[in-house]
Amino acid sequence: MSIWSRNINELDLVAALLVALLAMLLLFDHDFGLIYISMVVVWFVFYIKDKLFYDKKITFPVEQNYHNRIGDILLAFGIYAGFLLISSLITNTFAPGTIQTNSIYGIISTMSADLYQASTPILQDSVILMVLGWALIIPIIETSVTGKLFEAGYDSLTNKNTLAIVILCLIIGAGFAVLHLTSKAGNSTSLMITFIFFSITAGLIYYKKDLWAAIWLHIFANATAVLFPLLTRGG
């Protein structure tokens, strides 16, 4: 049985917390590092709450039978393309004439600038560390926290109809946008992109009833942002 097909136990959690906290302290700037340390703490609090009060072993939406890896990857890639299109249309509507953000190219450029802004020099100087930090560690942490927040909100809903689910996803998107406010230096376009991305992520978690498609979505987004300066250099 692989690590991905069994329930997460306490030793796994402690190891993940230590690795995540170390990465946050060493790889990301002060403000952004504190944001993700708080995320890790939230993740841990939700886990303890489940263990103490519900005797859960991180079930919905984290633990499900993971049976369609290729399908999740393809779905995530398609949703990422849709996210870029939607973001470009919305930002163009609300910020017409803004050269940096009125196209898919501009959306990726904005995401890349935000990502590099939140990195320490030691991270920026190494493509390998950038990919490791942003395209592996961050997607797992952010998506795990998104999943636990969605789970908590979903459990609290009296009427779990479509409108309630949509509103819950939008609330989570807004929460992450506010959480990223410090690192984005008040950039309204960046906050809008963050809001759209995490609203879509929450919806994908609900649709799939697990985290892996959402993690792949986050990996595609962050990996593209990391590699963007390299791919466009000299262009």
C-alpha positions as CSV (number, residue, x, y, z in Angstrom):
1,M,0.0,0.0,0.0
2,S,1.5,3.3,-1.0
3,I,1.6,6.4,1.2
4,W,-1.1,8.1,-1.0
5,S,-3.6,5.2,-0.6
6,R,-3.7,5.0,3.2
7,N,-4.9,7.2,6.0
8,I,-2.5,9.9,7.2
9,N,-1.3,9.1,10.7
10,E,0.2,11.2,13.4
11,L,3.8,10.5,12.4
12,D,3.1,11.6,8.8
13,L,1.5,14.8,10.1
14,V,4.4,15.7,12.4
15,A,6.9,15.1,9.7
16,A,4.9,17.2,7.2
17,L,4.6,20.0,9.7
18,L,8.3,20.1,10.4
19,V,9.3,20.1,6.7
20,A,6.7,22.7,5.9
21,L,7.7,25.0,8.8
22,L,11.4,24.7,7.9
23,A,10.6,25.5,4.3
24,M,8.5,28.5,5.2
25,L,11.2,30.0,7.5
26,L,14.1,29.5,5.0
27,L,12.6,29.9,1.5
28,F,10.0,32.7,1.7
29,D,10.1,36.3,2.7
30,H,9.0,37.3,6.2
31,D,5.4,38.3,5.4
32,F,4.8,35.4,3.1
33,G,6.5,32.9,5.4
34,L,4.2,34.0,8.2
35,I,1.2,33.5,6.0
36,Y,2.1,29.9,5.3
37,I,3.2,29.2,8.8
38,S,-0.3,30.3,9.8
39,M,-1.7,27.9,7.2
40,V,0.2,25.0,8.6
41,V,-1.1,25.8,12.0
42,V,-4.7,26.0,10.7
43,W,-4.2,22.6,9.0
44,F,-2.9,21.2,12.3
45,V,-5.8,22.7,14.4
46,F,-8.4,21.2,12.0
47,Y,-6.7,17.8,12.3
48,I,-6.7,17.9,16.1
49,K,-10.4,19.0,16.0
50,D,-11.3,16.0,13.9
51,K,-9.4,13.6,16.1
52,L,-10.7,14.9,19.4
53,F,-14.3,15.6,18.5
54,Y,-15.2,13.5,15.4
55,D,-12.6,10.7,15.5
56,K,-11.8,11.3,11.9
57,K,-8.7,10.2,10.1
58,I,-8.8,13.0,7.6
59,T,-11.6,11.7,5.4
60,F,-13.6,13.9,3.1
61,P,-12.3,15.6,1.1
62,V,-8.7,14.4,1.5
63,E,-8.8,10.6,1.7
64,Q,-10.6,8.8,-1.2
65,N,-9.6,5.9,-3.4
66,Y,-7.1,7.4,-5.7
67,H,-7.9,5.5,-8.9
68,N,-7.5,7.9,-11.9
69,R,-4.2,9.7,-11.8
70,I,-4.2,10.6,-15.5
71,G,-7.7,11.7,-15.4
72,D,-7.0,14.1,-12.5
73,I,-4.0,15.5,-14.3
74,L,-5.9,16.1,-17.6
75,L,-8.8,17.6,-15.7
76,A,-6.5,19.9,-13.7
77,F,-4.8,21.1,-16.9
78,G,-8.1,21.9,-18.6
79,I,-9.3,23.8,-15.5
80,Y,-6.0,25.7,-15.4
81,A,-6.5,26.8,-19.0
82,G,-10.1,27.8,-18.1
83,F,-8.9,29.7,-15.1
84,L,-6.4,31.7,-17.2
85,L,-9.2,32.5,-19.8
86,I,-11.7,33.5,-17.1
87,S,-9.2,35.6,-15.2
88,S,-8.1,37.5,-18.4
89,L,-11.7,38.2,-19.3
90,I,-12.6,39.4,-15.8
91,T,-9.5,41.6,-15.3
92,N,-9.9,43.0,-18.8
93,T,-13.5,43.9,-17.9
94,F,-12.7,45.5,-14.5
95,A,-9.3,47.0,-15.6
96,P,-9.6,47.7,-19.3
97,G,-6.5,49.0,-21.0
98,T,-4.1,47.6,-18.4
99,I,-1.4,46.1,-20.6
100,Q,0.0,43.8,-17.9
101,T,-3.2,42.1,-17.0
102,N,-5.6,42.1,-20.0
103,S,-4.4,38.9,-21.5
104,I,-3.6,35.3,-20.5
105,Y,0.1,36.3,-21.0
106,G,-0.5,39.1,-18.6
107,I,-2.2,36.9,-16.0
108,I,0.8,34.5,-15.9
109,S,3.2,37.5,-15.8
110,T,1.3,38.9,-12.8
111,M,1.3,35.5,-11.0
112,S,5.0,35.1,-11.7
113,A,5.8,38.6,-10.4
114,D,3.9,37.9,-7.2
115,L,5.6,34.6,-6.7
116,Y,9.1,35.9,-7.2
117,Q,8.3,38.9,-4.9
118,A,7.5,36.5,-2.1
119,S,10.7,34.5,-2.5
120,T,14.0,35.0,-0.6
121,P,17.2,35.5,-2.6
122,I,18.3,31.9,-1.8
123,L,15.1,30.7,-3.5
124,Q,15.3,33.0,-6.5
125,D,18.9,32.0,-7.2
126,S,18.0,28.3,-7.8
127,V,15.4,27.1,-10.3
128,I,15.4,23.7,-8.6
129,L,14.6,25.3,-5.2
130,M,12.0,27.5,-6.8
131,V,10.2,24.5,-8.4
132,L,10.5,22.5,-5.2
133,G,9.2,25.3,-3.0
134,W,6.5,26.7,-5.2
135,A,5.4,23.8,-7.4
136,L,5.5,21.1,-4.7
137,I,5.5,22.3,-1.1
138,I,3.1,25.3,-1.5
139,P,0.5,23.4,-3.6
140,I,0.3,20.6,-1.0
141,I,0.0,23.0,1.9
142,E,-2.5,25.5,0.3
143,T,-4.7,22.7,-1.1
144,S,-4.7,20.8,2.1
145,V,-5.8,23.9,4.0
146,T,-8.4,24.7,1.3
147,G,-9.7,21.2,1.7
148,K,-10.0,21.4,5.4
149,L,-11.6,24.8,5.3
150,F,-14.1,23.5,2.7
151,E,-14.8,20.4,4.8
152,A,-15.5,22.5,7.9
153,G,-17.7,24.8,5.9
154,Y,-19.5,22.0,4.2
155,D,-20.1,20.2,7.5
156,S,-21.7,23.4,9.0
157,L,-24.2,23.8,6.1
158,T,-27.8,23.0,7.0
159,N,-28.9,23.0,3.4
160,K,-26.2,21.6,1.1
161,N,-27.7,22.8,-2.2
162,T,-25.9,24.2,-5.2
163,L,-26.2,27.8,-4.2
164,A,-24.8,27.1,-0.8
165,I,-21.8,25.3,-2.3
166,V,-21.1,28.1,-4.7
167,I,-21.3,30.7,-1.9
168,L,-19.0,28.5,0.2
169,C,-16.4,28.3,-2.6
170,L,-16.6,32.1,-3.1
171,I,-16.1,32.7,0.6
172,I,-13.0,30.5,0.6
173,G,-11.7,32.3,-2.5
174,A,-12.2,35.6,-0.8
175,G,-10.6,34.4,2.4
176,F,-7.4,33.4,0.5
177,A,-7.4,36.7,-1.3
178,V,-7.5,38.6,2.0
179,L,-4.8,36.3,3.4
180,H,-2.5,37.1,0.5
181,L,-3.1,40.8,0.8
182,T,0.2,41.5,2.6
183,S,2.3,39.7,0.0
184,K,0.5,41.3,-2.9
185,A,1.2,44.8,-1.6
186,G,-2.5,45.8,-2.1
187,N,-2.5,45.0,-5.8
188,S,-6.2,44.7,-6.6
189,T,-5.6,42.7,-9.8
190,S,-3.5,40.1,-8.0
191,L,-6.1,39.8,-5.3
192,M,-8.8,39.3,-8.0
193,I,-6.7,36.5,-9.6
194,T,-6.2,34.9,-6.2
195,F,-9.9,35.1,-5.4
196,I,-10.8,33.4,-8.8
197,F,-8.1,30.7,-8.4
198,F,-9.1,29.6,-4.9
199,S,-12.8,29.7,-5.6
200,I,-12.2,27.4,-8.5
201,T,-9.9,25.2,-6.4
202,A,-12.7,24.8,-3.7
203,G,-15.2,23.9,-6.4
204,L,-12.8,21.3,-7.8
205,I,-12.3,19.8,-4.4
206,Y,-16.1,19.5,-3.9
207,Y,-16.5,18.0,-7.4
208,K,-13.8,15.4,-7.0
209,K,-14.2,14.7,-3.3
210,D,-10.5,14.5,-2.9
211,L,-7.5,16.9,-3.2
212,W,-5.3,15.5,-5.9
213,A,-6.9,17.2,-9.0
214,A,-6.8,20.5,-7.0
215,I,-3.1,19.8,-6.1
216,W,-2.3,19.3,-9.8
217,L,-4.1,22.5,-10.7
218,H,-2.0,24.3,-8.2
219,I,1.2,22.6,-9.4
220,F,0.4,23.7,-13.0
221,A,-0.3,27.3,-11.9
222,N,2.8,27.7,-9.8
223,A,5.2,25.8,-12.1
224,T,4.1,28.0,-15.0
225,A,4.7,31.1,-12.9
226,V,8.1,29.9,-11.8
227,L,9.3,29.0,-15.3
228,F,7.7,32.1,-16.9
229,P,10.8,34.3,-16.7
230,L,13.0,31.6,-18.2
231,L,10.5,30.8,-21.0
232,T,10.1,34.4,-22.0
233,R,13.7,35.6,-21.5
234,G,14.9,37.4,-24.5
235,G,11.5,37.2,-26.1
